């Protein structure tokens, strides 16, 4: 959970104990005030600010309290601990200017989820994102790094899209940075002062009542995007980001289509007056548009669209991204700054990066936390990367035995001596090469190949039990697809 400051506003002392127990393990600051005026007098406090109001007020009173708090800090996010058995409806939340509400009795898991979502939204709104040409001239928290020509064309398109009206579509593979681009579009548009709300799927099923106040009643509310995909009402005069168009259920597609098709309806709780940004991970247009309302929705979004290339198609960006993530996360993890050895960079340039920039970022985090020295070596990379990028001269020796007499180690002592010398030569040339694990892994692979993946027979050939074989398969990271039964 992201760290932040919780302003608990209300006279009930038992609420203070509940929220302290709920959020203390996450090192979230908690400040308790009996009235909104006392909280205002204590501002400014470390951001982001999440105000939890537990006051015996009606919607008008809550609206005034949240408005007074926001007049001092516009980035403050208001949550409501409702006194009734049901939380506030969408219309009531929109009227109060609150992000969300939960009913009593207070439940720790529900409040952690709600506060976590509010903090994540606050960070996405507060932390500034730049595309790189502006990075040197202003103070930005994050940046879209671009060196290659294909990404420069994306940057140029970003600056023009940010000033247009109407919904925007972002396409690209998973991990290419669609959320970061959406935040950059928001923060360079006329909506920059408003919140950046990511629509998140609720726990409600398509058959569940969508209005919390109608639970247990025969009447059901009209299907709304707000209830199915997070607090869309809070995006009013800000940005609403839908991270995956293809994953939208049918009813949410219909509501989103109404929202982008009828700008005159914007400004209501279910249809906020906001910059709508939609992303999709499906590259095939036909696969996206053949399903019901998604076809018309995609056609309406396509005129204002931008495509993010995968990392494997961005030559020259890899080293810049590595340097950027090393500097960014070294400060966050309180670790010394490190660098990658030249052979590591060369290996990573051969890697196909199925997870794109997100996978690279996770790799840098791993290296910062696990690499022992100031320079990351090949041995600090995950095994699946080494298997994928290793050149023939860096692969462990593949021992080929053709006859039974060759496999019988006692048959030829000279042959065994030659093999051991070769292994020691490998160890001297490459410090990451560990003789015993490499040989153990290779023998297991040979046994599985000869027995066509039968673990029982392979264990007999190796002179070990099947349980021991399974343990070593996991420890040595032998690929699952090699074990066929």
Buried (B, 14 or more C-beta within 10 A) or exposed (E): BBEBBBBBBBEBEEBBEBBBEBBEEBEBBBBBBBEBEEBBEEBEBEBBBBBBBBBEBEBEBBBBBBEEBBEBBEEBBBBBBBEEEBBBBBBBBBBBBBBBBBBBEBEEEBBBBBBBBBBBBBBBBBBBBBBBBBBEEEEBEBBBBBBBEBBBBBBEBBBEBBEEEEBBBBBBBEBBBBBBBBBBBBBBBEBBEBBBBBBBBBEEEEEEBBBBBBEEEEEEBEBBBBBBBBBBBBBBBBBBBBBBBBEBBEBBBBBBBBBBEEEEEBEBBBBBBBBBBBBBBBEEEEEBBEBEBBBBBBEBBEEBBBBBBBBBBBEEBBEBBBBBBBEBBBEEEEBEEBBBBEEBBEBBEEBEBEBBBBBBBBBBBBBBEEBEEEEBBBBBBEEEBBEBBBEEEBEBBEBEEEEEEEEEEEEEEEEEEEBEEEBEEBBEEBEEBBEEBBBBBBBBBBBBEBBEBBBEBBBBBBEBEBEEBEEBBEEBBBEEEEBEE
